[in-house]
Amino acid sequence: MDAESYKSPLHKMVATTETDLWNDSCSVSELKYAIENGAVGATANPVIVGEVLGKELDLWEPSIKRLIAENPTATEDDIAWKLQEEMSIKGAELLRPVFERENGKQGRLSLQTNPKLYRNADLIVEQAVHFDSLAPNMIVKIPVTEAGVKAIEEATFRGVSINATVCFTVPQSLAVAEAVERGLKRRREAGEDTSRMGPVCTIMVGRLDDWLKQVANKEDIVTNPEYLDWAGVAAMKEAYRLFQERGYTARLLSAATRHHRHWSEFIGADMVITLTHQWQRRFNASDVEVVPRIDDPVDPEIIQALSEKFADFRRAYKADGMTPSEFDGFGATKKTLSSFIAGYQDFVAVIRRYMLPGV
């Protein structure tokens, strides 16, 4: 296929490398654009769901009113989750042809468990199993907290394809990979099928960068400012190296894009890059060359400088930088969970305005 035959740079990436594109939104219109450019999956989180609802409220208002009328004793949280499920089911329908074509390895729609459950493995698993039942091509997002790692193993054992989220570091991603392997092993030993499962582990590369910048401001750390834009890239490349070396089943997924390196540096990897609609349009209009860069090492000087000045970079980059008992206390984890919970509460507030109009 000649260069002019590709619809876009993202389409070229998908067509010429092992790297897959997912849409970082549950918006139907945005998902259609992504699929046209080669996307084979979709992700979302409570903040994104709220943003989509804000942009497409006219599309979803009839559903909100119907759900309230059909469920007279339901709480506002109940209605919020029912609406999220409807939004996710519609997105899953668009991806179903890809799911069937790829025998379950692609074409999945992510639905995130309640971020407020991050300390309770049993409740996370219960919700994950329910979400898995909504459509054949659901993938369920579970946070990489201490309880979340336990939930990932159990949900995998029960046949749920997981997408680990609230993950920023190499040790978190390795804990996810090992939990998935344990769950798959238990499932196979129980005589259950695993052939169509497609687990992934997200690393929110941009949020690691964000956190280290916040640490630099708080602790008055002076470093080359460009180095801080390489932290997430360095963590992802190190995690990818270890995943390939160890042969894990789960694939890595890059999320929380802040600049083009969060896309361009991962091209060529057997991984997923999930991008918002805005970043997809930016990259498709860019002159960034679509060539494999995943094996290009991050400058050792950058790794050394970040390691010397930031304890949290050492925790993020080194395979043994943290244990699962330390995941909940990592700064990026606390900040992201807080934002997800706030985003969920904002989403519920939209439902409340329909249940208590005029207030």
C-alpha positions as CSV (number, residue, x, y, z in Angstrom):
1,M,0.0,0.0,0.0
2,D,1.5,3.3,-1.0
3,A,1.6,6.3,1.4
4,E,-1.3,8.1,-0.3
5,S,-3.5,5.1,0.4
6,Y,-3.4,5.6,4.1
7,K,-6.3,7.6,5.5
8,S,-4.2,9.2,8.2
9,P,-0.9,8.8,10.2
10,L,-2.8,6.7,12.8
11,H,-4.2,4.5,10.0
12,K,-0.7,4.0,8.7
13,M,0.5,3.0,12.2
14,V,-2.2,0.4,12.5
15,A,-1.7,-0.9,9.0
16,T,2.1,-1.2,9.0
17,T,3.0,-2.1,12.6
18,E,1.8,-4.2,15.5
19,T,0.6,-1.2,17.4
20,D,-3.1,-0.9,17.9
21,L,-5.3,2.2,18.3
22,W,-8.1,2.5,20.8
23,N,-10.5,5.4,21.2
24,D,-10.3,7.1,24.6
25,S,-14.0,8.0,24.9
26,C,-17.4,6.3,24.9
27,S,-18.8,8.9,22.6
28,V,-20.5,7.2,19.7
29,S,-19.6,9.9,17.1
30,E,-15.9,10.0,18.3
31,L,-15.7,6.2,18.3
32,K,-17.0,6.1,14.7
33,Y,-14.2,8.5,13.7
34,A,-11.6,6.4,15.5
35,I,-12.8,3.2,13.8
36,E,-12.6,4.9,10.4
37,N,-8.9,5.5,11.2
38,G,-8.2,2.0,12.3
39,A,-9.2,1.8,16.0
40,V,-10.0,-1.6,17.3
41,G,-11.2,-0.8,20.8
42,A,-12.3,1.9,23.2
43,T,-11.6,3.0,26.8
44,A,-13.2,5.5,29.1
45,N,-13.1,6.6,32.8
46,P,-15.6,8.5,35.1
47,V,-14.2,11.9,34.0
48,I,-14.5,11.0,30.3
49,V,-18.0,9.7,30.7
50,G,-19.0,13.0,32.3
51,E,-17.4,15.0,29.5
52,V,-19.2,12.9,26.9
53,L,-22.5,13.4,28.6
54,G,-21.8,17.2,28.7
55,K,-21.1,17.2,24.9
56,E,-23.9,14.8,24.0
57,L,-26.6,15.5,26.6
58,D,-29.2,16.0,24.0
59,L,-28.6,12.4,22.8
60,W,-28.7,10.9,26.3
61,E,-31.4,13.0,27.9
62,P,-34.3,10.8,26.8
63,S,-32.5,7.8,28.2
64,I,-32.0,9.5,31.6
65,K,-35.7,10.4,31.8
66,R,-36.7,6.9,30.8
67,L,-34.4,5.2,33.3
68,I,-35.7,7.4,36.1
69,A,-39.3,6.7,35.1
70,E,-38.7,2.9,34.8
71,N,-36.9,2.7,38.1
72,P,-39.0,4.6,40.7
73,T,-37.1,3.4,43.7
74,A,-33.6,3.7,42.2
75,T,-31.0,6.0,43.7
76,E,-29.2,8.6,41.6
77,D,-26.2,6.3,41.7
78,D,-28.3,3.4,40.3
79,I,-29.5,5.6,37.4
80,A,-25.9,6.8,36.7
81,W,-24.6,3.3,36.4
82,K,-27.5,2.1,34.3
83,L,-26.8,5.0,31.9
84,Q,-23.1,4.2,31.8
85,E,-24.0,0.6,30.9
86,E,-26.3,1.8,28.1
87,M,-23.6,4.1,26.7
88,S,-21.1,1.2,26.9
89,I,-23.4,-1.3,25.2
90,K,-23.9,1.1,22.3
91,G,-20.2,1.5,21.9
92,A,-19.6,-2.3,22.2
93,E,-22.1,-2.8,19.3
94,L,-19.9,-0.6,17.0
95,L,-16.9,-2.7,17.9
96,R,-18.6,-6.1,17.6
97,P,-17.5,-6.7,14.0
98,V,-13.8,-6.2,15.0
99,F,-14.3,-8.5,18.0
100,E,-15.7,-11.3,15.9
101,R,-13.0,-10.8,13.2
102,E,-10.2,-10.9,15.8
103,N,-11.6,-13.8,17.8
104,G,-12.0,-11.8,20.9
105,K,-8.5,-10.3,21.0
106,Q,-9.6,-6.9,19.8
107,G,-12.9,-5.0,19.5
108,R,-13.6,-4.5,23.1
109,L,-15.3,-1.6,24.9
110,S,-13.9,-0.7,28.4
111,L,-16.3,0.0,31.3
112,Q,-14.6,1.1,34.5
113,T,-15.6,-0.2,38.0
114,N,-16.7,2.3,40.6
115,P,-13.5,4.2,41.6
116,K,-14.9,4.4,45.2
117,L,-14.4,0.6,45.6
118,Y,-10.6,0.8,45.2
119,R,-10.0,-0.8,48.7
120,N,-12.5,-3.7,48.4
121,A,-11.5,-6.6,46.1
122,D,-14.7,-8.5,46.5
123,L,-16.9,-5.6,45.5
124,I,-14.7,-4.8,42.5
125,V,-14.9,-8.4,41.3
126,E,-18.7,-8.4,41.8
127,Q,-19.1,-5.3,39.6
128,A,-16.6,-6.6,37.1
129,V,-18.4,-9.9,36.6
130,H,-21.7,-7.9,36.1
131,F,-20.1,-5.6,33.5
132,D,-18.7,-8.6,31.7
133,S,-22.2,-10.0,31.2
134,L,-23.5,-6.8,29.4
135,A,-21.9,-7.7,26.0
136,P,-19.6,-10.4,24.7
137,N,-16.9,-7.7,23.9
138,M,-16.7,-5.9,27.2
139,I,-13.4,-5.3,28.9
140,V,-13.5,-4.2,32.5
141,K,-11.2,-1.5,34.0
142,I,-9.9,-2.3,37.5
143,P,-7.5,0.1,39.4
144,V,-4.0,-1.1,40.3
145,T,-4.4,-0.7,44.1
146,E,-3.5,-3.4,46.5
147,A,-7.1,-4.6,46.5
148,G,-7.2,-4.1,42.7
149,V,-4.4,-6.5,42.1
150,K,-6.3,-9.2,44.0
151,A,-9.5,-8.4,42.1
152,I,-7.6,-8.6,38.8
153,E,-6.6,-12.2,39.5
154,E,-10.0,-13.3,40.7
155,A,-11.9,-11.5,37.8
156,T,-9.5,-13.1,35.3
157,F,-10.2,-16.5,36.8
158,R,-13.9,-15.8,36.4
159,G,-13.4,-15.1,32.7
160,V,-13.4,-11.3,32.7
161,S,-11.0,-9.6,30.3
162,I,-9.5,-6.9,32.4
163,N,-8.0,-3.5,31.6
164,A,-5.9,-2.4,34.5
165,T,-6.1,1.3,35.2
166,V,-4.8,3.8,37.7
167,C,-1.4,2.4,36.8
168,F,1.7,4.6,36.2
169,T,4.7,2.5,37.0
170,V,6.7,-0.6,36.1
171,P,6.1,-2.4,39.4
172,Q,2.4,-1.9,39.1
173,S,2.3,-3.2,35.5
174,L,4.3,-6.3,36.5
175,A,2.0,-7.0,39.4
176,V,-0.9,-6.8,37.0
177,A,0.8,-9.2,34.5
178,E,1.5,-11.7,37.2
179,A,-2.0,-11.5,38.6
180,V,-3.4,-12.1,35.1
181,E,-1.1,-15.1,34.7
182,R,-2.3,-16.6,38.0
183,G,-6.0,-16.0,37.1
184,L,-5.5,-17.6,33.7
185,K,-3.7,-20.6,35.1
186,R,-6.4,-21.2,37.7
187,R,-9.1,-20.9,35.0
188,R,-7.4,-23.4,32.7
189,E,-6.9,-25.8,35.6
190,A,-10.6,-25.5,36.2
191,G,-11.3,-26.6,32.6
192,E,-12.5,-23.2,31.5
193,D,-11.8,-21.6,28.1
194,T,-9.3,-18.6,27.9
195,S,-8.9,-18.5,24.2
196,R,-11.0,-15.4,23.6
197,M,-9.8,-13.4,26.6
198,G,-7.8,-10.2,25.9
199,P,-6.4,-8.6,29.0
200,V,-4.5,-5.3,28.9
201,C,-2.6,-3.2,31.4
202,T,-2.7,0.5,31.0
203,I,0.1,2.8,32.0
204,M,-1.1,6.4,32.3
205,V,2.2,7.8,31.0
206,G,1.1,11.5,31.0
207,R,-0.1,11.3,34.6
208,L,3.3,10.1,35.8
209,D,4.8,13.2,34.0
210,D,2.2,15.3,35.7
211,W,2.9,13.9,39.1
212,L,6.7,14.5,38.9
213,K,6.1,18.0,37.8
214,Q,4.0,18.6,40.8
215,V,6.7,17.1,43.0
216,A,9.3,19.4,41.4
217,N,7.1,22.4,42.2
218,K,6.4,21.3,45.8
219,E,9.9,20.3,46.7
220,D,11.7,23.1,44.7
221,I,13.5,20.6,42.5
222,V,15.3,22.1,39.5
223,T,16.0,19.8,36.5
224,N,15.9,20.1,32.8
225,P,12.2,20.7,32.2
226,E,12.2,18.5,29.1
227,Y,13.3,15.6,31.1
228,L,10.0,15.5,32.9
229,D,8.2,14.9,29.6
230,W,10.2,11.7,29.2
231,A,9.3,10.0,32.6
232,G,6.2,8.2,31.4
233,V,7.9,7.2,28.1
234,A,10.8,5.7,30.0
235,A,8.5,3.8,32.4
236,M,6.5,2.4,29.5
237,K,9.5,1.4,27.5
238,E,11.0,-0.4,30.5
239,A,7.7,-2.2,31.2
240,Y,7.4,-3.2,27.6
241,R,10.9,-4.6,27.6
242,L,10.1,-6.7,30.6
243,F,6.7,-7.8,29.3
244,Q,8.4,-9.0,26.1
245,E,11.3,-10.7,27.9
246,R,8.9,-12.6,30.3
247,G,6.2,-13.4,27.7
248,Y,3.2,-12.1,29.6
249,T,-0.3,-12.6,28.2
250,A,-1.5,-9.1,29.0
251,R,-0.6,-6.4,26.5
252,L,0.4,-2.9,27.6
253,L,-1.7,0.1,26.8
254,S,-0.5,3.7,26.8
255,A,-3.0,6.3,28.1
256,A,-3.1,9.9,29.3
257,T,-1.4,11.5,26.4
258,R,0.2,14.9,26.9
259,H,2.4,15.3,23.8
260,H,3.3,13.5,20.7
261,R,6.0,11.3,22.3
262,H,3.2,9.5,24.2
263,W,2.3,8.2,20.8
264,S,5.3,8.4,18.5
265,E,7.8,6.8,20.9
266,F,5.6,3.7,21.2
267,I,5.0,3.1,17.4
268,G,6.0,-0.4,16.5
269,A,5.3,-2.0,19.8
270,D,2.9,-4.9,20.3
271,M,0.8,-2.7,22.5
272,V,-2.3,-0.5,22.4
273,I,-2.3,3.3,22.3
274,T,-5.5,4.9,23.4
275,L,-6.1,8.5,22.3
276,T,-8.8,11.0,22.9
277,H,-10.7,12.4,19.9
278,Q,-8.7,15.7,20.2
279,W,-5.3,13.9,20.1
280,Q,-6.3,11.7,17.2
281,R,-7.2,14.7,15.1
282,R,-4.0,16.5,16.1
283,F,-1.8,13.5,15.3
284,N,-3.6,12.9,12.0
285,A,-2.9,16.5,11.0
286,S,0.7,16.4,12.2
287,D,4.0,15.9,10.3
288,V,5.3,13.4,12.8
289,E,6.8,10.5,10.8
290,V,5.2,7.2,11.4
291,V,8.2,4.9,12.0
292,P,8.9,2.3,14.7
293,R,10.5,3.9,17.8
294,I,9.7,1.5,20.6
295,D,13.2,0.0,20.6
296,D,14.9,3.5,20.6
297,P,16.2,3.9,24.2
298,V,15.5,6.9,26.3
299,D,18.7,8.9,26.7
300,P,20.5,7.4,29.7
301,E,21.3,11.0,30.9
302,I,17.6,11.6,31.3
303,I,17.1,8.3,33.2
304,Q,20.0,9.2,35.5
305,A,18.9,12.7,36.2
306,L,15.4,11.7,37.0
307,S,16.6,8.9,39.2
308,E,18.9,11.1,41.1
309,K,16.4,13.9,41.8
310,F,13.1,12.1,42.1
311,A,12.5,9.2,44.5
312,D,9.1,8.7,42.9
313,F,10.7,8.2,39.5
314,R,12.9,5.5,41.0
315,R,9.8,3.9,42.5
316,A,8.1,4.1,39.0
317,Y,11.0,3.0,36.9
318,K,12.6,0.1,38.8
319,A,10.9,-3.3,38.6
320,D,11.2,-3.6,42.4
321,G,10.5,0.0,43.1
322,M,7.3,-0.7,45.0
323,T,5.3,-3.6,46.5
324,P,1.5,-3.8,46.1
325,S,1.1,-2.6,49.7
326,E,2.7,0.7,48.6
327,F,0.6,1.2,45.4
328,D,-2.3,3.0,47.2
329,G,0.1,5.6,48.7
330,F,1.9,6.5,45.5
331,G,1.2,10.1,44.7
332,A,-0.1,9.7,41.1
333,T,-2.4,6.9,42.4
334,K,-3.9,9.1,45.1
335,K,-4.3,12.1,42.8
336,T,-5.9,10.0,40.0
337,L,-8.3,8.1,42.3
338,S,-9.4,11.5,43.8
339,S,-10.0,12.9,40.3
340,F,-11.9,9.8,39.2
341,I,-14.1,9.9,42.3
342,A,-14.8,13.6,41.8
343,G,-15.6,13.0,38.1
344,Y,-18.0,10.2,39.1
345,Q,-19.7,12.6,41.6
346,D,-20.0,15.2,39.0
347,F,-21.7,12.6,36.7
348,V,-24.1,11.7,39.4
349,A,-24.9,15.4,40.0
350,V,-26.2,15.5,36.4
351,I,-28.6,12.7,37.1
352,R,-29.6,14.4,40.3
353,R,-30.8,17.5,38.4
354,Y,-33.2,15.3,36.5
355,M,-34.5,13.5,39.6
356,L,-34.8,16.8,41.6
357,P,-35.6,19.4,38.9
358,G,-35.4,23.0,39.8
359,V,-33.1,22.5,42.8
